[in-house]
Amino acid sequence: MRVWALPVALLALAGCVSHATPLDEPGHPVLAAVLPPPGPAGRDVDCARLKCVALTFDDGPGPYTARLLDLLRQRAVRATFFVVGEMVDRHGETVRRIAADGHELGNHSWSHLALTGLPRHAVERQLTHTGHLVRRLTGVRMRVMRPPYGSTDARVAAETRREGLAQILWNVDTFDWRDHRPAKVAARAAHARRGSIVLMHDIHRSTVEAVPAVLDRLAAKGFTFVTVSELYGDGPVPGRTYGAR
């Protein structure tokens, strides 16, 4: 998977959530320590043998994420949620449920800014502040991240390596931020192949409405639904960029 060029990143900008409020200070009340919820047992999934696909959801959690979690639980499907710190701040209980249901949490920055346009210390804070908040709420130390708009470079990669995070892009884009039609979203997701990483956004109701059809189409093709880290067995390597297995 190639790293998205700037024109593509600017196109995607129109469809992503814009979060521009300043980072909260560590004394914010939501950072009070809480006990993490009990999570489900780990799974032994061999994607070298199985036909695996990783469904990923960006920019949340939001008002439709709980419904999405219901749908995934009904099918015993696990996915990866790349969460934005500002949204975690607003929907802490939903983040705890994501972890408790066995899904993977990934870092999608604090305020969804293009990291390539920020100085190093700002990139670090975008990642660490979100990481600290998620860990306080869930007990989970995130191992993967997705740069907003897919915008990354060598400097961002170096910072993610320092933070112990692998960069996860995608090779199947449903363009659900642009086309709010469940049938279109499901049809694009169905283009997945073995080892694909599918990009969706749980902040859109139409995307959540598309999920049953997405699951039906991919299950009919024999896919096993896994998290991003499960897709790579021992897990992706910090600092490296991945778009598909």
C-alpha positions, 0 to 999 in steps of 0.5 A, spaced: 500 500 500 502 506 498 502 512 502 497 517 500 499 523 496 498 530 498 492 531 493 489 524 495 489 526 503 486 533 501 480 530 498 479 525 504 479 531 508 472 533 506 470 527 509 473 526 515 471 529 522 475 536 523 477 536 531 481 543 532 480 544 540 486 545 544 489 538 547 486 538 554 491 538 560 492 532 564 488 534 570 482 533 566 476 530 570 475 524 565 483 522 566 481 519 573 483 512 574 478 507 573 478 499 573 478 497 566 473 492 564 474 485 563 475 483 556 474 476 552 479 471 552 484 472 546 484 468 540 489 464 536 488 466 529 492 463 523 492 468 518 497 465 514 492 459 513 485 462 514 482 467 509 482 473 513 480 480 512 481 486 517 475 491 518 477 498 521 473 504 523 475 511 524 474 517 527 469 515 533 467 513 537 460 517 536 453 516 537 452 510 532 458 506 535 454 502 540 449 500 535 455 498 531 458 494 537 451 490 537 451 488 530 459 486 531 457 482 537 451 478 534 456 475 529 462 474 534 466 479 529 472 483 532 474 489 528 479 495 529 477 502 532 482 508 530 479 513 535 480 520 536 482 523 543 477 528 543 471 523 541 474 518 547 473 524 551 466 525 550 464 517 549 468 514 555 463 508 556 463 506 549 471 506 548 470 501 555 465 497 551 470 497 545 475 494 549 471 489 553 468 486 547 475 484 544 476 489 539 482 492 538 483 500 539 488 504 535 490 511 536 488 516 531 491 522 534 487 527 539 484 532 534 484 529 527 490 534 524 494 532 519 500 530 522 505 531 517 504 539 518 505 539 525 512 540 529 515 534 532 513 535 539 506 537 537 505 530 533 508 527 540 502 530 544 497 528 539 499 521 540 501 521 547 495 524 550 490 520 546 494 514 548 494 516 556 487 517 556 485 510 552 489 507 557 486 510 563 479 508 561 480 501 559 487 499 561 489 498 554 496 500 551 495 501 544 500 498 539 497 501 532 495 508 529 492 511 523 495 517 521 489 522 519 487 522 512 493 517 511 498 523 511 504 520 513 512 521 512 519 519 515 518 524 520 511 521 522 514 514 522 520 516 526 515 519 532 510 513 531 516 508 532 518 512 538 511 511 541 511 504 539 506 504 534 505 501 527 502 505 522 496 502 519 493 505 512 488 501 508 487 497 501 480 498 501 476 504 501 469 504 502 468 512 501 463 512 506 464 519 508 462 521 501 457 516 499 452 515 505 448 510 501 449 503 505 449 499 499 455 503 495 459 502 502 457 494 502 459 493 495 466 497 495 467 493 502 466 486 498 472 488 493 476 486 499 481 480 498 485 475 503 489 480 507 485 486 506 484 492 511 478 495 509 477 503 511 470 505 514 468 510 519 463 509 525 461 516 525 456 515 520 449 512 521 449 510 513 456 506 515 453 502 521 447 501 517 451 498 511 455 493 516 450 487 516 451 487 508 458 488 509 459 482 513 454 477 509 458 479 503 465 477 506 462 471 510 459 468 503 466 469 500 469 465 506 473 471 510 475 470 517 474 477 520 480 479 525 483 485 528 489 488 525 494 485 530 491 478 528 492 479 521 499 480 522 500 474 527 505 477 532 503 484 530 505 489 526 512 492 527 512 499 531 514 505 526 513 501 519 507 502 515 502 497 513 496 497 508 494 490 507 498 483 509 
